[in-house]
Amino acid sequence: MNIAWDTFTPWTSLAGGALIGLAAALLILGSGRIAGISGIVGGLFRPTAGDTGWRIAFVVGLLAAPLVWGLFAALPAVQSDAGTATLVIAGLLVGVGTRFGSGCTSGHGVCGLSRLSPRSLVATLAFMGAGFVTVHVVRHLAGA
Amino acid sequence: MKTFVAPFVALLSGLVLGIGLLLSGMANPAKVIAFLDLAGPWDPSLALVMGGAIAVAFPAFTWAKSRPVAWSGERLQLPTARQIDAPLVLGSLTFGVGWGLAGYCPGPALVSLGMASQPAIVFVVAMGVGMAAHALLTRPKA
């Protein structure tokens, strides 16, 4: 295995991760909810009375993060090399998959593993495994 | 009281989570794919994102499990599902394929949308269609 030392960012990744954990801690202890993004957003597609305000507020917070960051520092680069067709297919798969699978990286990967949930462990191994295989196929086998 | 606190806590949580995603590098699809590409020059950074997140969230959830209510006075809504079934596994596999294709999972896609990133706009619209399709397919019969 060949490590990309030049792009490895251990400290900012660890610190950013700690903030993600803090956000999850705040939501469960403060409001009793799981900070799972697909669950929070997905719930908006089947709205129930009294259960939409906090979801919208959470999404607004996520969307506002780059604006708040931009007040203090230059935004980090985000680079996507995917074409439109790939983005559409990927978006559909992520939307359908996270809802049937009851969670994504945040809900299963962070909150679920922190709760020691066997369901979330299985889900996390499944989506990470599928992610590794997909990137390998696209980058090294399909000649893309 | 409840009605005021819940949206405020949620707004703050979303904001902190978004800043964490930006700082960690996870909002950058190229970095996510560099993590998922074990055979390429492998960037292990995202393993530390998950490690850092769990290091903070684990004690919080351990504490939360012993509490009947949240600070807002709301009931603690910890998931109750236990069974490892086909939707869980197949859904997660499907999600992983989409994640590997574009390097976006839902949180980073929304943060990138907040940066008005063109690819993120396309991705989030498609993700919304996927979530709406799930809501339609699983809607309770009247």
Interface residues (C-beta under 8 A of the other chain):
Chain A: M1 N2 I3 A4 T7 F8 T9 P10 T12 S13 L14 A15 G16 G17 A18 L19 I20 G21 L22 A23 A24 A25 L26 L27 I28 L29 G30 S31 G32 R33 I34 A35 I37 S38 V41 G42 F45 R46 G50 G53 W54 R55 I56 A57 F58 V59 V60 G61 L62 L63 A64 A65 P66 L67 V68 W69 L75 P76 A77 V78 Q79 S80 D81 A82 T84 T86 L87 V88 I89 A90 G91 L92 L93 V94 G95 V96 G97 T98 R99 F100 G101 S102 G103 C104 T105 S106 H108 G109 V110 C111 G112 L113 S114 R115 S117 P118 R119 V122 A123 T124 A126 F127 M128 G129 A130 G131 F132 V133 T134 V135 H136 V138 R139 H140
Chain B: T3 V5 A6 P7 F8 V9 A10 L11 L12 S13 G14 L15 V16 L17 G18 I19 G20 L21 L22 L23 S24 G25 M26 A27 N28 P29 A30 K31 I33 A34 L36 D37 L38 A39 G40 P41 W42 D43 P44 S45 L46 L48 V49 M50 G51 G52 A53 I54 A55 V56 A57 F58 P59 A60 F61 W63 A64 K65 R67 V69 A70 W71 S72 E74 R75 L76 Q77 L78 P79 A81 R82 Q83 I84 P87 L88 V89 L90 G91 S92 L93 T94 F95 G96 V97 G98 W99 G100 L101 A102 G103 Y104 C105 P106 G107 A109 L110 V111 S112 L113 G114 M115 S117 P119 A120 V122 F123 V124 V125 A126 M127 G128 V129 G130 M131 A132 A133 H134 A135 R139
